[in-house]
Amino acid sequence: MEESDSSDSDLLWYLEKLSRKECHSLRNQLGQECMEIGLPPIPRLELSEENPDLANQLTTFYEAQHLWNLMYNIFHKIPRKDLCEKINARRNRNKEAHKMLIKEKLQGERCLHNRIHDIFCQDMILELVDKFDFVFRHVSPEAAKALNVFLIGQEASGKTMVLRGALFEWANGNIWADVFSYVIHLSSHDINQMTSGSLVALISKDWPEGRAPVADILSEPQKILFILEDLDDMELTFRISPQALCTDGRQQVSTPVLVASLLTRKLAPGCRFLITSRPQGQAVTWTLMKKTDMLMTLSFSREKRHKYFTLFFRDGQRAEAAFQLVQRNELFLHLCQAPILCWVTCVALQRQMNQGADLKRSCQTLTDIYTHFLADTLTAQAADQRPVVPLQSLCSLALEGLLHNTLHFTEEDLRSVGFTQADVSTLQTLEILWPSSHLKGRYRFIHSKVQEFCAAVAFMLPLAEHGIPSAWGRCKGKRELYDDFSPVIASLFGLLNKERRKTFEAALGCRLLTDYVSQYLLTEMRCFGDNLKAIGHHTPLFHGLFENQEEEYVKRIMDSFSEANIYVRDHRDLMVSSYCLGYCQRLQKLKLSIQNIFEKRSNEQPTPRTIRSLVHWRDVCSLLHTRDTLRELELCNTDLDDTSDRVLCKALSHPDCQLRTLKLTYFSVDTRFEDMFKAIVHNRNLTCLCLSCMPISSKVFSLLHEVLTNPMCSIQHLSLMKCDLEASAYQELASLLLSSKNMKKLTLSKNALSRDGMQIFCDALFHPECVLESLVLLFCCLTLRSLSLISRSLVLTETLKHLDVSVNNIRDNGVLVLMMSLVFPTCSVQELEISGCFFTAKACEYMVCALQNNPNLKSLELGSNNVGDAGMELLCGAMKHPNCKLENIGLEECMLTSACCASLASVLISSKTLKKINLLGNKLGNEGIVQLLEGLGHPDCVLQTVGLQPPSPLAIITLLSMTMGYDAYISFG
């Protein structure tokens, strides 16, 4: 196996066997042969007979595999077939040696964990191995040049077992006999441990002393299969410049460059890849995948699940009862997507059957399954029904691992939490811990879900503080970076249920400390109720509350929320959301995103799973007419079929539906869209319709006309945000403005409005038939030409009272254009918003004239502009003018300092109309804030709301002393 230890791997030995004439012939043929196989020729000078060191020259100039292929072809032509045969014999020996290495490695690895699991998994492995054999044999010549086969499966779905099975079958000559000469297995651990390397070093890692027959392995790269295991766990970037890729297998490069060079076939051209990954790594998978590649999914079908239950229980009646319970429970059905979790479930259900329990009552949640599983495995061998290993140590290990991103534990870790060597052996026998697949001398929980449940128990046990050595050091893969504790929290909620807690305590002989955890979770949920952004979306919380199942406790938590944001990815999410929303009595806003639930299959009967989800969907939709507090519904990226759409439409048109706002975001426009619009017409309470991030085609405009012109329709606000409006849209909008007698507000924010289109649109604004009162054009890429058209409309329209053109790059000249219209007595605008429009103090000169001449103007929003102290002085002078009737001014983040605070304070005292001012985001300093507070404390100040930066303690004291008895609301940012 070592090239330097055998004469048949020494090029000099071969050259010495050549006669002078053969050697001369070899030198003459080198150039031509190099051209034929695509190698750069050695300069003629160096090949002269006066330079006899030919072997060293060739070895230095060419990579080993190219050199031996070159020599083989020339030996064949000389002819020296005996030398060719010697090379072939060596290559065949190395192929067999490689297979022996594979066999030895597989024998040293852990076998499957129990007989039932073994029988089931062997069948699954053989089925997939046959598919692999077929795929790599029956591939087109074009695809074969760079074929990647991707095997995608969830955690513990059997990917590693399948790979081991494929390696075993290949090493024994049962598959790929004439397809692959070498199979090189690379795990995520192998890759993550490397910072740099070469292809030679990579393929030599499993050979004794790292000395692989590289020349023979790479001599036929098209007969090499690289197995890349756990792509999603690799700390790699695949954004590598083509110029950085490597073509020389001897060259040391960074690991990302090395792997990318292999995947792009810059190295080992013609080789093939078998790549495994979890679904979480799909972004990388799609990046690497080509049209000629193949994707295989490792799924656990209903038939396979039924077979597993039959094998486990043996008793047909018991197997069927357990199977049907799982099939009817979305949580259990999702849990049993992997064979090992099927085993966990079966163990738990068998324990309850043996005790004569009613499965429907004793096994309802995942907490039940994990409790009965731990009870069975930890106490089955104990005479006194107490755990045979310390429960505290097991749970402490689980929690420390998650807190410190550790899923693979050393023996030192196990000792640090109190386990003895005997305990470790027992835990392996009980199938709680397994030896790690790729990390020698390390152990892991049989599944992360078991570790998560044990970690939840740890929060309720009186544990001493333990630190595990693996928490520090060691390069870890992506999977060990644990940042989602929602499954742990769900289990915490489950263990707070009194009945489940008693079951756990009785089964495992311990006492759980729940009072603190219960109160802590209640307090945290109340905080989230006031801060929706902190929780993101509620689906993980709903899973926890479903685990709890105590009505009073669930109700207390759900009463904290007036808004709910729900992301439904599967049937479980819909089930738990339906359950929890039923207890949300204060619900005012509901945002739903539903994907992959309702099957759009015509002429097919819905599955039992879909029927159950329809029931849950009806419960959710019924909130629209049973929850009289619910005022807003947003459907974001929601995928419905005909039946579920009818359920929604029926709820929307229900006479008791109190909804005021309906938002449709990323919504597909199809026939069901028409049904929803018809339902909207019959809802007399609905006043706002928002369509966002979706194409507004002529068909949609036609539907909008039909709805908004219907005398039964109550919609007053239409919003079309980020809809990429086309040229034809402006005429449609103009038509809507003239035909709808109820539409008072139109929002077109985040659309790039064209100049020509704005001409048509603005002409409609001052038409006598137009009743629009509010127009919002935030971030619409408005030009001076567009502003001129809008400004003309402000002068001529009698109804428009509110205009928002914030976040448009209109600058000082744009402000001038707008202010020119405000000075006209016919201008009826009362509220103007121009925040974030990139103007300076110069623009304030134009505002002064408008403020002094237009008593209609009540609100002016100027935030996030460079007004500065100079501009503020101008505005203060205008606000003191008797004709100025301004009630609100927004000046947040306007580059103001304490220099303008005296003038501002004077305005607060003199103005008889100003009720609200926002000064957040300005560096006013303590001195400036005190001056403002003096103005606030003056008896003539009528201000009701002011926004200020947090003041110093001195300013607070001043505030208390100067505003005693003052009833204004002061907001500190």
N, C-alpha and C positions, 0 to 999 in steps of 0.2 A: 504493500500500500504506500510505501514511501519511495519517491522517485529516485532519490540519491542512494538507496540501499540496494539497488538491483541494476545489473548491466543493461537490461532491456529498457531502462529509462534514461540511459546515458547516451546522448547523441554521438559523443566522441567514439563510443564503442561501435556504433553502426558505421561511422565513417571509416574507422580503421579496418572494417571488413571489406571495404571497397578496393578494387584494383586501381592502379594508376589510371588506366584507361577509363574505368567507371567513374573515378573521381573527377577526371577531366570532363566527362559527359555530364556529370551532375552540375559542375560549375557553368557549363554552357546552357543547360536547361533551366537554371534558376530564374533568369530574367523572364523567359516566356511563361513559365509556370506561375510566377508571381502575378503576371498580367492576367492569366486565365482565372485565378481565384481572387483577384482584386486586392493584392497586397502591393505595397510600394517596393520597388526594386532596390537592392543594395547597389551602391555605385560600383561600376566595373573595376575601378582601380583597386578596391578593397578585395575583389574576388580574384585578383591575379594569383598565379601560382607562386609568385615570390612572397606572397603573404599566406603562409600555410595555416594560420590559426582560424580555420573556417568555422569550427564548432562554436567558438566563443563569439565570433562575429554574428553568426546566425542567432545564437541565444540572446545576445544583447539587442539585436535589431528587431526581433519578432517576439510577440507573445507566444507562450509555450504551445497553445492549441493550434495557432496558425503555423508555427514552425513544424510541428509533427504532421499536420495535414499536408504541408508543402513537401516534406521529406517522403511521406507515404506515396504521394502521386509520382514523384521522381523515381523512387525505388521501383515503382510498378512499371515505369517506362524504360528503365535502364536495360534489361529488366532484372531486378533482384527480388523475386517473389518470396524468397525465404525470409528476407528482412520484413517484407509486408506481413507475412504470416506471424512473425515474431511480435510485430506491433499489434496485430489483431488479437493474438493470444494474451498479450499484456492488457489490452483494453477489456477483453472479456473477463479476465481475472478481477480487474478493478470494479467492473460492474457488479460481479458477484460479491466482492468484498463490501461494496456499498450496501447491498441488500442485507448482508449479514449484520452490518452496523445498525440498520433500521430494525431488524428483528431483535437484536440485543436491547436496543433502546425501548422498544415496545414491551418486551418481557419485563423490564425493570419498572414499568409504570403500573399504576394502580388498575386493577380489573374492576368491572362493574360491581355495584354495591350490594345487590342481593339477587337471589335467583329469579324472582318474578321480573324485576327490572331488567335483568340480564336477558331473559328470554324475549321480552318485548323489544328491547333496544337492539338486539342482534338482528331481528327481522327488519327493523327500521333502517339499520345500518346497511344491510345487504341490498335493500331496495334502492337506497340512494347511491351506493357504490355501483350498482348496475347502471344507474342513470349517468354517473360520471363516466363510466367506461364507454357508454354509447355516445355521449357528447363529444369526448375527445377523439373517438374513432371516426365518427360521421360528421366531419366538419369540412366546410368548403376550403379549397386551397388558399383562397384569399384571406379567410378568417383565421386559418391555421398559422399564418405568419406572425400574428400577435394576439392570440386568443386569450381573453380573460374570462373565467367562469366565476361568478359571484354567488356565494351561498349565504343567504341572510336568515338569521334566526334570533329569537329572543334569548335572554340569559337562560342557560341550562336547557335549551331546546334540543341539544344533542350534537351541536356543530363539532365539538372536539372529538366526540365518540365516532362520528362519521369520518372525520379525517384519519383518526387512528385505524378505523376499519379499512379505509381505502389504502393506507400505507401497508397494512398487514396483508391485504389481498394482493397488492402489487409485489411486495417483497416475496410472496410465495408463488408468484407467477400466474395468478388467476385473472388479473386484469392488466391491460396496457402493455402486454409482453413485447409487442413490436412497435409500441408507440413511444414509450419513455424508457431511456436507459438510466436516468438518474432522477430522483425526486428529492428536492431540497426543501426541508421544512424550516420556516422562519416564523417564530412566534412574536407577539407584541413585546414580550419580555426581552427577547434577543435584540430586537430593534431599539427598544428604549434604553437598553444598557449601553448602546454604542453612541458615541459622539461623532466618530469618523471611522473610516475603514475602506477596504477595497473589496472588489468582487472575489478576488482570490482568498482573502481572509474570511469572507462571509461563507463561502462554500466549504472552507476547511474546518469550520468550527467544531464539527462532530467527529472528525477523524483523529486518530491517536496522535498526540503531540501537535495537532493542527496541521499535519502534513498530508494534504489530499492530493490525489493524482489529477491536478488541475488541468493539465494538457488533455487528458483523456475525457474528463468531464465536459470540458468546453469544446471538444473537437466536433461534436454534433449538437450545437445549442438548440436545434429544433427538436431534439429528443430529451430536453430538460423540462421538468415540471417544477416550478417554484410554488410552494404552498405558503401563502401569507395569511397567518392566522390572527384574527382579532384586529382587523384594520382600524376599527373605531377606537381601539385602545392605544394606538400608536401616536406618540408625540412628534408628529411630522407635519410639515407644510409641503403642499404639492405645487405651490406657486414658484416654480423654479424657471429661471430664464433658460431658453434653449441653448444659449451660448455657454451656460455653466455646466451643462450635462457632460458626462464622462464617457469615453469610448474605449479606454484602456483598463482592463481588469486588474492591472497591477497598481494603478494609481490610487493614492490615498485621497479621499474626498469626504466631505461631511455626509452624515447619514441620510439626510433628506435628498441630497444630490445623488447618492448611491442608489437609493430605492427608486427615485424618479428616473434615473438612467436605465435601470432594469425594466421598469414599467413601460418606458418609451422604446425599449429594445435598442437603445444605443449600446448597451452591454448585452451580451448573449442574444444577438438578433435571432428571432425565430422561436425563442423559448415561449413557454405557455405558463399561465398563472391560474391557480385555484385560490380564491380569496374569500375569507369568511369575515362576517361583520354582524353586529347587531343593527336593528333598524335605526337606532340613534345616530349611526354614522352614515346615513343615507346621502348627506350632502357631499361627502368625500366620494362615496360610491358613484354618484351621478357625475362627478367631476372626472373620474377615471374611465367611466364606462363608454365604450364605443358602440356603434350600431351593430357591429359584427360580434360583440360580446354576448354572453348569456347570463341571465339572472335566474337563480333558483331560490325558492323560499322554503324554509324548513318549518312547516306548520303542523299543528297537532289537531287533526280533523276529528269530527264527531265519531267516525268509525274507529279511528285509532284509540280515542279516549274510551269508547265502549269496550274495545278489546282489552285495554289495560285493566279496566274494572273487572272484567270477566276473569282475567288471569289472577288478579289480586285476591278476590273474594272466593273464587272457586264455586261457592254456593250461588247458583244462578239467580235465585230470588233476592238474596242480599245484594248481589252485584247490580241487579236491575233497579232496586230501591235506591241505592246510593247514586247510581248513574242518573236516574230521573231527578233526584234532588239537586244534583249539580246542574243539570240541563235547565232547570227552572229558576235557578238563582244566578243572576248576572255576575255577582262577585265571585262565586265559586267557579262559574264557567270561564271567567277570565283567568282565575288562578290556575286552572288546570290546562294551561296552554303549553306547559312543559312537563315531560315525564316525571321529573323528580318532585314537582309540586303536586302532580297527580298522586304520587306515592304518599306525600304528606297528608293530602286530603283523605285518601283511603285509610290511612292509619287512624286519623281522627274519627272518621265515621265508623270504622270497625270497633273502636273503643266504645262508642256510644251504643252500638248495636249489642255488643257483648254485655253491656250494663242494662239492657232492656229499655233504653231511653227512646222517647219519641223524637226521631230525627228532625221533624219539622219544627219542633219547639227548642231542642237543644243545640241545633246547628243552623243558625240564621245569618251569622256574620263571620267575617274573617277572624275576628277575635276568638270566636268559638272554635274555629278550626285549629288555630295556632295553640290555643289553650289545651285542647284535647290531644293534640299531637305531642306537645311537650310533656304532658302528664303521662301519656302512654310510654314514650321513649325513655323518660327519666325515672319512672317508678315501676315499670313492668317487671324488672328483675329484683326489686326490693321486697323483702318480706314484710316490712312495716309500711309499705306504700310511701316511703319518703324518697326524694331524689337520690340516685346512686352517686351523683357528683354534685358539688356545691352549686346551687342555683345562683347564689350571689356572684360567684366567680364567673359563671357563664354569661350572666347579664352584664357584669362589669366589663368583660372582654368585648362584648358586642357594642356597648356604648362607647368605650374608649376607642374602639376601632373606627366608628363612624365620626366621632368628634375629631379624630386625628387622621382621617383619610387613609385608613388601614383596613384592608379586607383580607390580607394574607399575614398570618401571625407566625412568629418564630417560637421555638420552645421556650426561649427566655420570656417572651410576652406571656405565654401561658403560665409560667411559674410566677410571674409578677402579679397576676391576679389571684394566685392561690392554688392553682392546679398542680397535682403531683403527676409523675409519669404514668402511674396507674390510672389517674383520671383521664389523661389524654388518650390512653389506649381504650378506655371505656367509651369515651365520646366518639371515637372512630367506630367502635363496635356498634354503638347505638345509632350511628348515621346522623350525628349532629355536626361533627367536624369531619372534613375530608383532607387528605394531603393535597396541596396545590398542584395543579397540572404542570406548571412550568417553573415553579420555584421550589427547588429541592430543600427539604427540611422545614417547610412552612405548611401551615394548615389554614383552612378557611371553613366558614359555615357552609352547609350544603346548598344554601341559596341565600341571597341578600335579604329576602323577605323574612326568613327565619331570624337572621341577625337583627333586622329592624324591629321585630316583635320583642326579642330579648332586650334590645336597647330601651324600648318603651317600658318594659317591666323594671329595668334598672332605675328609672326615674322614681319608682314607687317603693324601692327597697332601701333600707338603711345600709348604705355601702360606704366602706372606707375608701379614701381617695387612692386610686391606683394609676400609675403612669406606665404605659407600655413602651419598651425601648424602640419599637418600630415606628413610633410616632415621629421620630426624627431621623434624618438621613435617608438613604436609599431612594433611588430614582423610581418614581411610581407612575403607573399608566393613568390615562384619563379616567378610567372606570373607578379608580380609587379616590378620585377627587369628589368626595361626597358632599353635595350642597343642597339636596332636597330632602328635608326632614318631614315632609308631609305624611309619608307612610307611618313614621314613628308617632307623629301627633295623632293620626287616625287611630292607632292602637291604644294610645293614651286615653282617647275618648271612649274607646270600647271597654277598657278596663275600669272606667269610672262608672259603668253600669253596675248597679248593686248586685244583681243576680249573677252576672258574668264574673264579677270580682269574687263573690262567694265560691263560685265553681272553681276558679283558679286557686284560691287559697286552700280550699278543701283538697283539691287534687294534688297540690304540690307542697302542702304543709308549711305555708308561710303566711305572713300578714302584709298586705299592701297598704302603704301610706298614701291615701288619696285626697285628703282634705285640702292640703296645700296645692296640689296639682289642679284640683277642681276650681279653686278660687282663682288661681293664677290664669287659667285658661279663660274664665269668665271675664276677668279684668282685661286681658289682652284683646279679647273679641270686642269688648266695648270700645277700646281704643281704635280698633280697626273700623268699627261702625262709624266713627267720626272722620276717618281718613281712608277713603276707598283706595287711593293710590298705593297705600302701604301693603294692602293685601293682594293687589293685582286682580286676580279673579277668584271667585268663591268656591270653585269646584273642589279643590283639595279640602277645604273646610267642611263642605257638605259630605264628603266621604267620611270624615271623622264623626260628624254628627249622626250619620246613618249608623255607624258602628255603635254609637252610644244608645240610641233607641229609647231613652228616657224622656217622655214627652215634656215634662216640666223643665228639665235641664235644656233640652233642645229649644224650647220656646223662649227661655230666658236669654239664650245667646242670639237667636234669630230676631228678637225684639231690639237688638242693637243696630240692626241694619234697615235703612230706608232705601238703599240701593243694592242691587245684586248684579254682578257681572259673571256670566256663566259660559264656560267654554266646554262644549259637549263634543268629545272625540269618539266616544263609544257608548254602548248601551248602558254601561254602569253609570256613566256620568249623568245621563238623562234620568235614570232611576233615582239616584241619590238627590239630584236637584229637585225632582218632583216632590220627594219626601220632605226636604227641608223648606222649600218655598211654601208648602202648606202651613208652616208654622210662622211665616214671616208676616205678621199682622200690620206692620208699618210700611210695607213696601210701596215706594213711590216711583222708582225707576228700575227697569229690568232690561239688561243687555244680554242677548243670546247669540251664541255662535254654534251652529249645529252642523257637523260633518259626518259622513259615513254611517248614518243611522238608518235612514229610510231608503229601501231599495227601489230603484226606478225600473221595474221590470213589468212590462205589460203582459197580460194574459197568463200571469203566473200567480199562484196562491202565495200570500205572504207567509213567511216562516213564523213559527211560534215566538221567536225572539223579536221579530218585527211587530207582531201583534202586541206583545207586552210593552214594547216601546211606544206604540200608538196610545196605549192606555195611559202611560206616564205623560205623553205629550198632551193628551186631552186634559189631564190634571193641571199641567202648566198653563195651557191656554185658558182654562176656566178661570184662572186668576184675573183675567182681563175683565170679567163681569161679576166676579164674586169678591174681589178685593177693591173696595171703593176708594182706597187711597192711591191706587196705581194710576199714575198720570203719564208715564213715558215708557215706550217700548222701542228698543233698537234691535233689529235683526241684522247681524253682521256675518257675512260670508256663510249664510245659512242655506243648506241644501235640503229641500223638501220634495216629496213625491206628491202625487195627486191627492192621496188620502190625507196625509198630514197637512197639506195645504188647505184642504176643505175644512179641516178641524180648526185651523187658525182663522180662516175667513169667517166661519160661523161665530167664533168668539169675538172677532172684531166688529161684526155687525149686530151683536147682541144688544138689545135695548138698555141693558144695565151696564154696558161697558163705559167706564168713566175716563178712558184714555184721552189725553189732550194732544200728545205728540207721538208720531210714528216715524222712526228712522230706519231706512233701508240702506245698508252699507255693503258694498261688494255683492250686490244681489243680482242673480242671473235673471235676464229678461226672457220669459217664455210665456206659454199659455196661462200658467198659474199666476203670473203677474197681473193679468187681466182680472182674474177672480178676486185678487186682493184689492184692486182698485174699485171694483164694484162693491166690495164690502165696506170700503172707506166711505163711499157715498152715503151709506145708510147709518153711519155713526155720526150723530148730531153733536157729540161732544168733542170730536177730533178737530183741532184748529191748526195743527202744524204738521206738515209732511216734509220730511227731509230725505232726499235721494243723494247718496254720496258715493264717490269712487265707482261709478258705473256708467256705461255709455247711455246717453240720452238720445235715442234714435227717433226718427219720425213717428214710429209706432208708439213710443213712450209719450211723445208730445201729443199724439192723437188721444191717448188714454187720459192724459192730464187735462186736455180740453174737455173731454167727456165728463170727467169728475168735477173739475172746478166750475164748469158752467151749469152743472146740475143744481136746480134750486134747493135740493135737499142737502147739498154739501155745505159744511161749516168751516172748511179750511180757509184760514186767513194768512197763513205764513207758508210759503213754498221755498225750500232750500235745495239748490242743486250744486253742492260743493264738490270740487275736484272731479268734474264729469267730462272733461276734455270736449267742451262744446264745439261743434262744427259750424261752418259758415251758415248753414241753413237754420241753425238754432235761433239766431237773433230774430228772424222773421216770426218764428214760432213763439218766441218769448213776447215779442211785440203784440202778437195776436192774443196771447193769454192775458196780457195786461188790459187789453181793451174789452175782452169778452167776459172776464171774471169780475163780478160785482162784489165779491167778498174778500178778494185777496188784498191784504193791507201791507204785507211785508214780503220782500223777495231777497233771497241770499244767493249770490253767485260766487262766493269766495273760492279762491284757489283754482280759478279758471283763467287762462291767458286770453283776455278779451281783445279781439281785433278792432282796429280803427273803423273799418268799413261796417262791421257788424254793429258797433256802438252807435253809428249814425242812425241806423234803422231802429235800434232799441230806444235811444234817447228821444227820437221823434214821437214814440208812443207814450213816453213819460208825461209830456204836457198835453196829450190829447184829452179832450173833455170827458171821454169815457173811462179814462184811467183813474182808479181810486187808490193807487198805491201810496202808502204813508211812510214806509221805511225801505231803504235800499242799502244792502250790505255788499261791498265790493272789495273785501279784504284780500290782499295779495293777488291781484288780478293783472299785474304787469301793465298798469294804466300809463298812457303817454300823455303829453301835454295836449295833443289833439283830442284824445278821449276826454280829458278833464274839461276842455273847452265845451265839448258837447254836453257833458253833465252839467257844467256851470250854466249854460243857456237854459237847460231844462229847469234848474232851480228857480230861475227868474220867472219862467212861464207857467210852471205847475202850481196848482192851488192846493194840492193834497199832501205832497211830500214833506214830511216833518223831520225825518231822521236820515242822515247819510253817513255811512262808514266807508272811508277809503284808506284805512290804515294799512301799513306794511306795503306801500307802493312807493317807488322811487320818484316822487314828484318834486322834491326839493323846494327851494324858495319860490321859484317861478310857478310851480304848481299850486302852492298856497295862494299866491297872488291871483291866479285864475279863479280859484274858488271864492276868495274874499270879494272879488269884484261883483259876484252875483249876490253876495249877502247884503251888500249896501243898498240894494234895490228894495223899495218898500213892498213890492209884490212878492218878494221871496218869503216863503212860509217856513223855512227850515228852522227847527227849534233845537236839534241836537246834531252836532258835527263831530266826527271822530277821525283824526288824522295822526294817530300814534304811529311811530316807527316809519316816518316818511322822509327822513334824512334832511330836514330843514334846519335852519340856524336862527339866530336872533334877528336877522334881517327880515324873516317872514313875520316876526311879531309886529313889525311896523305896519304890515298890511292888515293884521288882525285887529289892531287898534281902531282902525276906521270902521270895521264891521261891528265891533263891540259897542262903539259909540253911536252907531246909526241904526242898528237892528235890535229893537227891544224884543223881537220874537226869539232870539237866540238864548236858550236856557242852559245848554250843556255843551262843553268844549273839552274834548279829550286830546291832549297833546303829548302823552307819554312817550318815552324812548326817542326823544329828539334833542338836539343840542341847542336848547333854548338859552341856557346860561343866565347869569345874573343880569346881563344887559337886556336880554329879551324879557326877563321877568319884570324888570323895572318898567318897561313899556306896557306890559300887560296890566300891572298894578295900577298904573295911571288910568288906563282905559276902564278897569273895573270900578274905579271910583266915580266915573262919569254917571250923572243921573239917568241917562238913557240906557245904561247897561243893566240888564235884568238877569244876568248869569246866576244860575242856581248851583251848578256843578262845574268844577274844572279839574281835569286830571293832569298832574305834573310829575308823575313818577319817572325816575331815571332821566331827568332833564338837565343834568349837569349844574344843579343849583348848589350854592354855598350859603354860609351865614350872611354874606354881604347883602343878600336880597331879603332877609327875614324881617328887617324893620319895616320895609315897604309892604311886605305880605301881612304883617301884623296890623298895619294901618288899614289894609283892605278888610281884614276880618272885623275890625271895629266899625268901619264906615259903611260897608255894604249891608243893605237891608234885605237882600235876596239870596246871597250865597249860603247854601245849606251844606255843601259837601266839597272837600278838597283832598286830593291824594298827593302826598309828597314823599312817598316811599322811594327808596333807592337814590336819595340825594344826600350828599355829605354836608349837612347843615350845621353839625357841631353842637356842642352843649350851649354855646352862647346863642346860636340861632334858634335852637329849640326853645330856650327860655324866653326869647323875644316873642316867639309864636304863642307860647303858653300865656304870656302876659296879655296878648290880644284875645286869646280864647277866654281868659278870665274876665274880660271887660264886660260890663252889664249890657252894652249895646251890641255885643256879638251875637248873631243869630245862627251861627254855624252849628250843625247837628252831627256831622261825621268828618273826622280828619284822620288821614293815614300818615304816620311818622315812623322813622327808624327808632329802634329801642334807645331811649335816652340813658344817660348816666344816672347814678343814684342822686346826684345833686339836682339834676333836672326833674327827677321824679318828685323830690321834696318840693321843688318849686311848683310843679304841677298840682300837687295836693293842696298847697297853700293858696294858689291862685284860682283854682277851679272848684273850690268848695261850693257845693250846691248846683254846679253847672251840669246840665243833663245831656251834653253832647257825647256821642260815641267816638272814643279815640282808639284807633287801631294801630298797634305797634308791629312792624314787620319783623 
